[in-house]
Structures are given as structure tokens and as C-alpha cells.
Amino acid sequence: MLSIKIFFQNRRFFAPAFLYSCFSLVFSTWIIYIPYIAEKLNISEGHVGGALFFTSLGSFVMIPVSNKLIDVLGVG
């Protein structure tokens, strides 16, 4: 319970977690429409798979970059 209390009382922890939750909600809402969008735009399954793969790859590449930005700019 202490971790939940820290999460809600400390803005330094709440802001990134809140943003992550919002982005996850938006992505999960969008992801269910991928087959419909791909059909309407006449995109093959391979292209859709490539787009999803590079989305994940971009996230992994940005993790070290975001660590450097946090070191330079600080948190909060």
C-alpha cells in the first residue's frame, strides 16, 4: 500500500505513470481498428506487421535517449 500512496502523492511519479496510462489507452483503442484501416487503405498484412514492428523498435531505441534527457533536464 505504501507504493500506491507514494504514487498518488508525489507528482514526480504520478505524471509519467499517468501519461503512460493515457498513451496505453489510446493505443489499445486504436489497435482494434487495424484490420479495418488496413482493408480500407488496401495495405497488406506484411506492411501492417512492419509498421507495428517498427513502432516497438522505436520505443526500445528511445529508452536510452529518454534516460539521457532525464539526466540533463531532470524529472518533473
MODELLER restraints for C-alpha pairs under 7 A, 6 or more apart:
rsr = mdl.restraints
at = mdl.atoms
rsr.add(forms.Gaussian(group=physical.xy_distance, feature=features.Distance(at['CA:7:A'], at['CA:13:A']), mean=5.51, stdev=0.5))
rsr.add(forms.Gaussian(group=physical.xy_distance, feature=features.Distance(at['CA:7:A'], at['CA:14:A']), mean=5.47, stdev=0.5))
rsr.add(forms.Gaussian(group=physical.xy_distance, feature=features.Distance(at['CA:8:A'], at['CA:14:A']), mean=5.92, stdev=0.5))
rsr.add(forms.Gaussian(group=physical.xy_distance, feature=features.Distance(at['CA:12:A'], at['CA:75:A']), mean=6.50, stdev=0.5))
rsr.add(forms.Gaussian(group=physical.xy_distance, feature=features.Distance(at['CA:12:A'], at['CA:76:A']), mean=5.25, stdev=0.5))
